[in-house]
Amino acid sequence: MVESEHETTDLVHVIRDLEKDFEFTVGMVFANKLEAYHKYVAYAIREITRRTFVCNCEGYSINSFDQEIKYERLEVRCGCPAFIIFKVENDAYEVIDYVPKHNHEFISEYQRHLIRFGRMISDTYNGILVDMTKADIGGTIAYKFLANKIGGSQNLGFILRDCQIFLQK
């Protein structure tokens, strides 16, 4: 058995066997780093009690002036304070904190297809892309064909890179 498979199996057992009321205490001792890590992971994932969603523009980008810039990128992070926090109990999400005020303009209607969480290849396009690949038509040409057919790439709901990743699977 490969070492990582053994570690994963051990983690599964630790997660399964962790007592419901287990808590870490100062002074606890573990046999090794792996045992301590597995106990921590098992403790952390046993139950999600809060979930926080922040604006995509939250925080600031790290500028490395000593690194060579390969290509210019649009700066999108502007320290936006908008967020929402949910308390999770019995698979029900209750809003416990909400800051709706953004400090930036929202993305234009013509660029919404570029937002990562909004992109998805529908079942219809999925089938068409698979069929075109079977006919030895490459991903880029298939993408351009679909985009042309429906009046532009912004109407597809996904970008070329999504298409290429899908076809590699």
TORPA-4810 file (N, C-alpha, C, O; in nm, 3 decimals):
<nodes>
NODE_1_0.084_-0.118_0.000_0.000_0.000_0.000_0.089_0.125_0.000_0.189_0.130_0.072_M
NODE_2_0.053_0.224_-0.081_0.128_0.348_-0.088_0.108_0.425_0.042_0.001_0.419_0.103_V
NODE_3_0.212_0.497_0.087_0.208_0.568_0.214_0.090_0.664_0.223_0.025_0.669_0.327_E
NODE_4_0.060_0.741_0.118_-0.050_0.837_0.123_-0.185_0.767_0.136_-0.276_0.819_0.200_S
NODE_5_-0.200_0.648_0.076_-0.324_0.572_0.090_-0.341_0.528_0.235_-0.452_0.532_0.289_E
NODE_6_-0.230_0.486_0.298_-0.233_0.444_0.437_-0.273_0.562_0.527_-0.354_0.547_0.618_H
NODE_7_-0.216_0.680_0.499_-0.248_0.799_0.577_-0.395_0.835_0.563_-0.460_0.870_0.661_E
NODE_8_-0.449_0.826_0.441_-0.590_0.857_0.417_-0.679_0.759_0.491_-0.779_0.800_0.550_T
NODE_9_-0.646_0.630_0.489_-0.723_0.529_0.559_-0.723_0.557_0.709_-0.827_0.548_0.774_T
NODE_10_-0.605_0.592_0.764_-0.597_0.626_0.906_-0.686_0.745_0.938_-0.755_0.745_1.040_D
NODE_11_-0.685_0.846_0.853_-0.768_0.965_0.875_-0.915_0.929_0.876_-0.991_0.980_0.959_L
NODE_12_-0.958_0.843_0.784_-1.098_0.800_0.780_-1.138_0.735_0.912_-1.246_0.762_0.965_V
NODE_13_-1.051_0.650_0.966_-1.079_0.585_1.094_-1.085_0.686_1.208_-1.171_0.676_1.296_H
NODE_14_-0.995_0.783_1.208_-0.994_0.885_1.313_-1.123_0.966_1.307_-1.183_0.995_1.411_V
NODE_15_-1.166_1.004_1.188_-1.289_1.081_1.172_-1.408_1.000_1.222_-1.494_1.053_1.293_I
NODE_16_-1.414_0.873_1.185_-1.526_0.787_1.224_-1.531_0.766_1.375_-1.639_0.764_1.434_R
NODE_17_-1.412_0.752_1.438_-1.406_0.715_1.579_-1.403_0.835_1.675_-1.406_0.815_1.797_D
NODE_18_-1.397_0.956_1.623_-1.388_1.073_1.710_-1.519_1.089_1.789_-1.628_1.089_1.732_L
NODE_19_-1.506_1.103_1.922_-1.624_1.121_2.006_-1.692_1.253_1.972_-1.626_1.351_1.937_E
NODE_20_-1.824_1.255_1.982_-1.904_1.372_1.947_-1.866_1.495_2.031_-1.869_1.607_1.981_K
NODE_21_-1.831_1.472_2.158_-1.802_1.585_2.247_-1.652_1.609_2.265_-1.612_1.676_2.361_D
NODE_22_-1.568_1.556_2.176_-1.423_1.573_2.186_-1.385_1.720_2.177_-1.438_1.792_2.092_F
NODE_23_-1.296_1.764_2.263_-1.240_1.898_2.260_-1.090_1.889_2.286_-1.046_1.806_2.365_E
NODE_24_-1.012_1.973_2.221_-0.869_1.981_2.250_-0.850_2.052_2.384_-0.930_2.139_2.421_F
NODE_25_-0.746_2.014_2.456_-0.713_2.083_2.581_-0.563_2.111_2.581_-0.485_2.038_2.519_T
NODE_26_-0.525_2.215_2.650_-0.383_2.249_2.662_-0.314_2.136_2.737_-0.364_2.090_2.840_V
NODE_27_-0.201_2.091_2.686_-0.125_1.984_2.750_-0.149_1.847_2.688_-0.083_1.751_2.726_G
NODE_28_-0.244_1.836_2.592_-0.267_1.708_2.524_-0.141_1.665_2.452_-0.070_1.749_2.396_M
NODE_29_-0.112_1.536_2.453_0.009_1.484_2.390_-0.032_1.380_2.285_-0.118_1.296_2.310_V
NODE_30_0.031_1.388_2.168_0.007_1.293_2.059_0.138_1.223_2.027_0.245_1.278_2.048_F
NODE_31_0.129_1.100_1.976_0.247_1.018_1.950_0.337_1.077_1.842_0.459_1.062_1.849_A
NODE_32_0.277_1.144_1.742_0.356_1.200_1.632_0.279_1.310_1.562_0.163_1.336_1.593_N
NODE_33_0.344_1.371_1.467_0.284_1.483_1.393_0.159_1.438_1.315_0.059_1.509_1.312_K
NODE_34_0.166_1.320_1.254_0.055_1.270_1.174_-0.069_1.244_1.260_-0.180_1.277_1.220_L
NODE_35_-0.050_1.186_1.377_-0.163_1.160_1.467_-0.228_1.292_1.509_-0.351_1.304_1.510_E
NODE_36_-0.146_1.391_1.544_-0.198_1.522_1.583_-0.274_1.586_1.468_-0.382_1.643_1.488_A
NODE_37_-0.219_1.577_1.347_-0.284_1.636_1.230_-0.418_1.568_1.203_-0.518_1.636_1.179_Y
NODE_38_-0.421_1.434_1.207_-0.545_1.361_1.180_-0.653_1.396_1.283_-0.770_1.411_1.248_H
NODE_39_-0.615_1.409_1.408_-0.710_1.444_1.513_-0.766_1.584_1.487_-0.886_1.608_1.504_K
NODE_40_-0.678_1.675_1.447_-0.722_1.812_1.419_-0.819_1.816_1.301_-0.923_1.882_1.308_Y
NODE_41_-0.786_1.746_1.193_-0.874_1.743_1.075_-1.007_1.682_1.111_-1.112_1.734_1.073_V
NODE_42_-1.006_1.570_1.184_-1.130_1.504_1.224_-1.215_1.598_1.309_-1.337_1.605_1.292_A
NODE_43_-1.151_1.670_1.399_-1.222_1.765_1.485_-1.281_1.879_1.402_-1.395_1.921_1.424_Y
NODE_44_-1.203_1.929_1.306_-1.243_2.046_1.228_-1.359_2.017_1.134_-1.443_2.104_1.112_A
NODE_45_-1.366_1.896_1.079_-1.469_1.869_0.978_-1.591_1.796_1.032_-1.684_1.768_0.957_I
NODE_46_-1.592_1.765_1.160_-1.705_1.685_1.211_-1.838_1.758_1.200_-1.942_1.696_1.180_R
NODE_47_-1.833_1.890_1.212_-1.958_1.965_1.201_-1.928_2.110_1.165_-1.851_2.177_1.233_E
NODE_48_-1.988_2.157_1.059_-1.972_2.297_1.021_-2.077_2.376_1.097_-2.196_2.345_1.090_I
NODE_49_-2.033_2.477_1.171_-2.127_2.555_1.250_-2.146_2.696_1.197_-2.244_2.763_1.230_T
NODE_50_-2.053_2.742_1.113_-2.064_2.875_1.052_-2.013_2.869_0.910_-1.927_2.789_0.876_R
NODE_51_-2.068_2.956_0.828_-2.023_2.966_0.690_-2.020_3.114_0.654_-2.119_3.184_0.673_R
NODE_52_-1.908_3.162_0.601_-1.892_3.303_0.566_-1.865_3.316_0.416_-1.782_3.244_0.360_T
NODE_53_-1.935_3.408_0.353_-1.913_3.440_0.213_-1.873_3.586_0.205_-1.940_3.672_0.262_F
NODE_54_-1.763_3.614_0.134_-1.716_3.751_0.119_-1.720_3.790_-0.028_-1.726_3.705_-0.117_V
NODE_55_-1.718_3.919_-0.053_-1.716_3.971_-0.189_-1.586_3.929_-0.257_-1.483_3.917_-0.192_C
NODE_56_-1.592_3.907_-0.387_-1.475_3.869_-0.465_-1.367_3.978_-0.462_-1.250_3.950_-0.488_N
NODE_57_-1.405_4.100_-0.430_-1.310_4.211_-0.425_-1.258_4.236_-0.284_-1.193_4.338_-0.260_C
NODE_58_-1.285_4.144_-0.190_-1.238_4.156_-0.053_-1.087_4.146_-0.049_-1.027_4.072_-0.127_E
NODE_59_-1.024_4.220_0.040_-0.879_4.215_0.053_-0.808_4.296_-0.054_-0.871_4.370_-0.131_G
NODE_60_-0.677_4.280_-0.057_-0.594_4.351_-0.155_-0.495_4.252_-0.216_-0.451_4.159_-0.149_Y
NODE_61_-0.461_4.273_-0.342_-0.363_4.188_-0.409_-0.225_4.221_-0.357_-0.195_4.335_-0.321_S
NODE_62_-0.142_4.120_-0.354_-0.002_4.139_-0.311_0.078_4.180_-0.434_0.083_4.107_-0.533_I
NODE_63_0.139_4.295_-0.428_0.222_4.342_-0.539_0.367_4.308_-0.511_0.423_4.348_-0.409_N
NODE_64_0.427_4.235_-0.601_0.569_4.202_-0.589_0.645_4.286_-0.689_0.650_4.253_-0.808_S
NODE_65_0.703_4.395_-0.642_0.771_4.487_-0.732_0.902_4.428_-0.784_0.951_4.471_-0.889_F
NODE_66_0.958_4.331_-0.713_1.084_4.272_-0.757_1.064_4.157_-0.855_1.162_4.101_-0.904_D
NODE_67_0.939_4.121_-0.885_0.912_4.015_-0.981_0.879_4.076_-1.117_0.819_4.183_-1.126_Q
NODE_68_0.920_4.007_-1.222_0.893_4.053_-1.357_0.745_4.030_-1.389_0.694_3.920_-1.368_E
NODE_69_0.678_4.131_-1.439_0.537_4.120_-1.475_0.529_4.062_-1.616_0.577_4.122_-1.711_I
NODE_70_0.467_3.944_-1.628_0.458_3.877_-1.758_0.349_3.939_-1.845_0.366_3.954_-1.966_K
NODE_71_0.236_3.975_-1.781_0.132_4.045_-1.853_0.050_4.127_-1.753_0.040_4.092_-1.635_Y
NODE_72_-0.007_4.233_-1.801_-0.082_4.325_-1.717_-0.219_4.266_-1.685_-0.286_4.212_-1.773_E
NODE_73_-0.260_4.276_-1.559_-0.390_4.226_-1.517_-0.472_4.340_-1.461_-0.419_4.437_-1.407_R
NODE_74_-0.602_4.327_-1.474_-0.693_4.423_-1.415_-0.696_4.401_-1.264_-0.713_4.288_-1.219_L
NODE_75_-0.679_4.506_-1.188_-0.682_4.497_-1.042_-0.828_4.494_-0.997_-0.902_4.589_-1.020_E
NODE_76_-0.869_4.384_-0.931_-1.008_4.372_-0.889_-1.025_4.379_-0.738_-1.134_4.411_-0.690_V
NODE_77_-0.922_4.351_-0.663_-0.934_4.354_-0.517_-0.918_4.497_-0.467_-0.818_4.564_-0.494_R
NODE_78_-1.020_4.542_-0.394_-1.018_4.681_-0.348_-1.059_4.692_-0.201_-1.100_4.799_-0.156_C
NODE_79_-1.048_4.584_-0.127_-1.081_4.588_0.015_-1.229_4.600_0.043_-1.269_4.663_0.142_G
NODE_80_-1.312_4.541_-0.041_-1.457_4.551_-0.024_-1.500_4.486_0.108_-1.461_4.373_0.137_C
NODE_81_-1.579_4.557_0.187_-1.618_4.505_0.319_-1.744_4.417_0.318_-1.783_4.367_0.424_P
NODE_82_-1.807_4.397_0.203_-1.934_4.323_0.199_-1.913_4.175_0.232_-1.819_4.112_0.182_A
NODE_83_-2.000_4.120_0.316_-1.995_3.978_0.350_-2.128_3.934_0.410_-2.213_4.017_0.442_F
NODE_84_-2.145_3.803_0.423_-2.261_3.746_0.493_-2.212_3.625_0.571_-2.133_3.545_0.520_I
NODE_85_-2.260_3.610_0.694_-2.222_3.497_0.779_-2.349_3.420_0.816_-2.448_3.479_0.858_I
NODE_86_-2.343_3.288_0.799_-2.454_3.201_0.835_-2.416_3.115_0.954_-2.302_3.071_0.966_F
NODE_87_-2.512_3.090_1.041_-2.498_2.989_1.146_-2.566_2.864_1.091_-2.679_2.870_1.042_K
NODE_88_-2.496_2.750_1.100_-2.549_2.626_1.043_-2.589_2.531_1.156_-2.507_2.495_1.240_V
NODE_89_-2.715_2.493_1.156_-2.767_2.395_1.252_-2.864_2.304_1.180_-2.959_2.351_1.117_E
NODE_90_-2.842_2.174_1.190_-2.930_2.074_1.128_-2.954_2.104_0.980_-3.068_2.097_0.933_N
NODE_91_-2.849_2.136_0.908_-2.853_2.167_0.764_-2.937_2.290_0.731_-2.972_2.311_0.614_D
NODE_92_-2.971_2.372_0.830_-3.042_2.498_0.806_-2.943_2.612_0.824_-2.865_2.613_0.919_A
NODE_93_-2.945_2.709_0.733_-2.853_2.823_0.736_-2.929_2.947_0.783_-3.026_2.988_0.720_Y
NODE_94_-2.885_3.005_0.894_-2.947_3.125_0.948_-2.848_3.241_0.936_-2.733_3.229_0.978_E
NODE_95_-2.893_3.352_0.879_-2.806_3.470_0.866_-2.784_3.530_1.004_-2.880_3.562_1.075_V
NODE_96_-2.656_3.543_1.043_-2.627_3.603_1.174_-2.552_3.736_1.161_-2.546_3.813_1.257_I
NODE_97_-2.495_3.764_1.044_-2.431_3.894_1.022_-2.429_3.920_0.873_-2.409_3.829_0.792_D
NODE_98_-2.450_4.046_0.836_-2.460_4.080_0.694_-2.417_4.225_0.674_-2.471_4.315_0.738_Y
NODE_99_-2.321_4.246_0.586_-2.279_4.381_0.546_-2.300_4.390_0.395_-2.219_4.336_0.320_V
NODE_100_-2.406_4.458_0.349_-2.438_4.460_0.207_-2.365_4.567_0.125_-2.368_4.562_0.002_P
NODE_101_-2.300_4.662_0.191_-2.242_4.777_0.121_-2.109_4.741_0.055_-2.012_4.706_0.121_K
NODE_102_-2.107_4.751_-0.078_-1.984_4.731_-0.156_-1.919_4.866_-0.180_-1.987_4.968_-0.186_H
NODE_103_-1.787_4.868_-0.193_-1.716_4.994_-0.218_-1.669_5.004_-0.363_-1.572_5.074_-0.393_N
NODE_104_-1.738_4.935_-0.452_-1.700_4.932_-0.593_-1.825_4.913_-0.679_-1.931_4.878_-0.628_H
NODE_105_-1.811_4.936_-0.806_-1.919_4.911_-0.901_-1.931_4.760_-0.925_-1.832_4.688_-0.917_E
NODE_106_-2.051_4.715_-0.954_-2.069_4.575_-0.989_-2.022_4.551_-1.131_-2.013_4.644_-1.211_F
NODE_107_-1.993_4.427_-1.162_-1.944_4.391_-1.295_-2.053_4.418_-1.399_-2.172_4.399_-1.372_I
NODE_108_-2.012_4.462_-1.516_-2.110_4.495_-1.620_-2.177_4.368_-1.673_-2.123_4.258_-1.662_S
NODE_109_-2.293_4.386_-1.729_-2.370_4.274_-1.784_-2.290_4.200_-1.891_-2.308_4.079_-1.908_E
NODE_110_-2.205_4.269_-1.962_-2.129_4.210_-2.072_-2.006_4.132_-2.025_-1.940_4.065_-2.105_Y
NODE_111_-1.975_4.140_-1.896_-1.859_4.067_-1.842_-1.899_3.960_-1.741_-1.811_3.892_-1.686_Q
NODE_112_-2.027_3.942_-1.714_-2.072_3.847_-1.612_-2.035_3.704_-1.644_-2.016_3.623_-1.553_R
NODE_113_-2.023_3.670_-1.770_-1.986_3.533_-1.807_-1.842_3.501_-1.769_-1.801_3.385_-1.776_H
NODE_114_-1.764_3.601_-1.730_-1.624_3.579_-1.693_-1.606_3.547_-1.544_-1.498_3.505_-1.502_L
NODE_115_-1.711_3.565_-1.463_-1.702_3.537_-1.321_-1.701_3.386_-1.301_-1.788_3.316_-1.353_I
NODE_116_-1.604_3.335_-1.227_-1.582_3.191_-1.212_-1.703_3.117_-1.159_-1.741_3.015_-1.216_R
NODE_117_-1.766_3.165_-1.053_-1.875_3.089_-0.993_-2.001_3.086_-1.079_-2.090_3.004_-1.055_F
NODE_118_-2.010_3.172_-1.177_-2.127_3.175_-1.263_-2.111_3.094_-1.390_-2.203_3.086_-1.471_G
NODE_119_-1.995_3.033_-1.410_-1.969_2.959_-1.534_-2.002_2.811_-1.516_-1.969_2.750_-1.415_R
NODE_120_-2.069_2.756_-1.618_-2.102_2.614_-1.613_-2.136_2.568_-1.755_-2.204_2.638_-1.830_M
NODE_121_-2.088_2.450_-1.789_-2.121_2.393_-1.919_-2.251_2.315_-1.904_-2.256_2.217_-1.831_I
NODE_122_-2.355_2.359_-1.973_-2.486_2.293_-1.961_-2.482_2.154_-2.024_-2.391_2.122_-2.099_S
NODE_123_-2.582_2.072_-1.992_-2.590_1.936_-2.047_-2.596_1.938_-2.199_-2.538_1.851_-2.265_D
NODE_124_-2.664_2.036_-2.254_-2.675_2.047_-2.400_-2.538_2.069_-2.463_-2.498_1.996_-2.554_T
NODE_125_-2.466_2.169_-2.414_-2.333_2.198_-2.468_-2.236_2.085_-2.437_-2.146_2.056_-2.516_Y
NODE_126_-2.253_2.022_-2.322_-2.172_1.907_-2.283_-2.180_1.800_-2.392_-2.077_1.751_-2.439_N
NODE_127_-2.301_1.764_-2.433_-2.321_1.662_-2.537_-2.263_1.704_-2.671_-2.200_1.623_-2.739_G
NODE_128_-2.284_1.829_-2.707_-2.232_1.879_-2.835_-2.080_1.875_-2.837_-2.020_1.832_-2.935_I
NODE_129_-2.017_1.918_-2.727_-1.871_1.918_-2.720_-1.815_1.776_-2.728_-1.715_1.752_-2.796_L
NODE_130_-1.878_1.682_-2.660_-1.833_1.543_-2.665_-1.846_1.488_-2.807_-1.754_1.422_-2.857_V
NODE_131_-1.959_1.515_-2.871_-1.980_1.467_-3.008_-1.877_1.528_-3.104_-1.825_1.458_-3.191_D
NODE_132_-1.849_1.657_-3.088_-1.753_1.722_-3.176_-1.612_1.667_-3.154_-1.534_1.654_-3.248_M
NODE_133_-1.580_1.634_-3.030_-1.450_1.575_-3.000_-1.438_1.436_-3.063_-1.332_1.400_-3.115_T
NODE_134_-1.546_1.359_-3.059_-1.547_1.226_-3.121_-1.525_1.237_-3.272_-1.472_1.146_-3.335_K
NODE_135_-1.568_1.350_-3.330_-1.551_1.373_-3.473_-1.416_1.439_-3.504_-1.397_1.493_-3.613_A
NODE_136_-1.324_1.435_-3.408_-1.190_1.492_-3.423_-1.188_1.643_-3.443_-1.103_1.696_-3.514_D
NODE_137_-1.282_1.710_-3.382_-1.284_1.857_-3.384_-1.229_1.903_-3.250_-1.279_1.862_-3.145_I
NODE_138_-1.128_1.985_-3.253_-1.061_2.030_-3.131_-1.148_2.120_-3.045_-1.249_2.173_-3.091_G
NODE_139_-1.107_2.135_-2.918_-1.183_2.213_-2.822_-1.199_2.359_-2.858_-1.306_2.416_-2.841_G
NODE_140_-1.093_2.420_-2.909_-1.099_2.562_-2.944_-1.195_2.585_-3.060_-1.275_2.679_-3.056_T
NODE_141_-1.189_2.501_-3.160_-1.278_2.515_-3.276_-1.422_2.488_-3.233_-1.513_2.558_-3.277_I
NODE_142_-1.444_2.387_-3.148_-1.578_2.355_-3.099_-1.635_2.473_-3.019_-1.751_2.509_-3.035_A
NODE_143_-1.551_2.533_-2.935_-1.593_2.649_-2.856_-1.632_2.765_-2.947_-1.738_2.826_-2.930_Y
NODE_144_-1.547_2.795_-3.044_-1.576_2.905_-3.136_-1.704_2.879_-3.216_-1.781_2.971_-3.243_K
NODE_145_-1.726_2.753_-3.255_-1.847_2.717_-3.328_-1.971_2.745_-3.242_-2.066_2.808_-3.289_F
NODE_146_-1.968_2.698_-3.117_-2.083_2.721_-3.028_-2.105_2.869_-3.003_-2.219_2.916_-3.005_L
NODE_147_-1.998_2.943_-2.979_-2.009_3.086_-2.954_-2.069_3.159_-3.073_-2.153_3.247_-3.057_A
NODE_148_-2.025_3.122_-3.192_-2.076_3.183_-3.315_-2.224_3.149_-3.335_-2.302_3.233_-3.378_N
NODE_149_-2.261_3.026_-3.303_-2.398_2.978_-3.323_-2.500_3.054_-3.238_-2.613_3.076_-3.280_K
NODE_150_-2.459_3.093_-3.116_-2.556_3.158_-3.027_-2.533_3.308_-3.008_-2.590_3.370_-2.918_I
NODE_151_-2.449_3.366_-3.092_-2.435_3.511_-3.091_-2.326_3.567_-3.001_-2.336_3.681_-2.958_G
NODE_152_-2.224_3.488_-2.972_-2.111_3.539_-2.894_-2.080_3.455_-2.773_-2.167_3.387_-2.718_G
NODE_153_-1.954_3.461_-2.731_-1.910_3.379_-2.619_-1.977_3.418_-2.488_-1.990_3.335_-2.398_S
NODE_154_-2.020_3.544_-2.475_-2.085_3.587_-2.352_-2.219_3.516_-2.330_-2.270_3.516_-2.218_Q
NODE_155_-2.275_3.456_-2.433_-2.403_3.385_-2.421_-2.387_3.236_-2.390_-2.486_3.167_-2.366_N
NODE_156_-2.263_3.187_-2.391_-2.239_3.045_-2.366_-2.254_3.007_-2.219_-2.308_2.901_-2.187_L
NODE_157_-2.207_3.091_-2.130_-2.210_3.058_-1.988_-2.079_2.997_-1.939_-2.068_2.960_-1.822_G
NODE_158_-1.981_2.985_-2.027_-1.849_2.935_-1.988_-1.747_2.993_-2.084_-1.782_3.047_-2.189_F
NODE_159_-1.619_2.981_-2.047_-1.513_3.037_-2.130_-1.434_2.923_-2.196_-1.455_2.806_-2.165_I
NODE_160_-1.345_2.959_-2.286_-1.266_2.861_-2.359_-1.189_2.769_-2.265_-1.184_2.648_-2.289_L
NODE_161_-1.131_2.823_-2.161_-1.054_2.740_-2.067_-1.142_2.635_-2.001_-1.098_2.522_-1.980_R
NODE_162_-1.266_2.668_-1.966_-1.360_2.571_-1.910_-1.384_2.457_-2.009_-1.389_2.340_-1.970_D
NODE_163_-1.397_2.492_-2.135_-1.420_2.394_-2.242_-1.299_2.300_-2.252_-1.315_2.178_-2.261_C
NODE_164_-1.181_2.356_-2.251_-1.059_2.274_-2.263_-1.043_2.181_-2.143_-1.007_2.065_-2.160_Q
NODE_165_-1.069_2.229_-2.025_-1.060_2.145_-1.904_-1.163_2.033_-1.909_-1.132_1.919_-1.875_I
NODE_166_-1.285_2.065_-1.951_-1.390_1.965_-1.962_-1.350_1.853_-2.060_-1.371_1.735_-2.032_F
NODE_167_-1.294_1.892_-2.172_-1.258_1.793_-2.275_-1.135_1.710_-2.236_-1.114_1.603_-2.292_L
NODE_168_-1.055_1.758_-2.143_-0.938_1.681_-2.098_-0.976_1.570_-2.002_-0.898_1.477_-1.981_Q
NODE_169_-1.093_1.578_-1.944_-1.135_1.477_-1.845_-1.175_1.347_-1.911_-1.213_1.252_-1.843_K
</nodes>
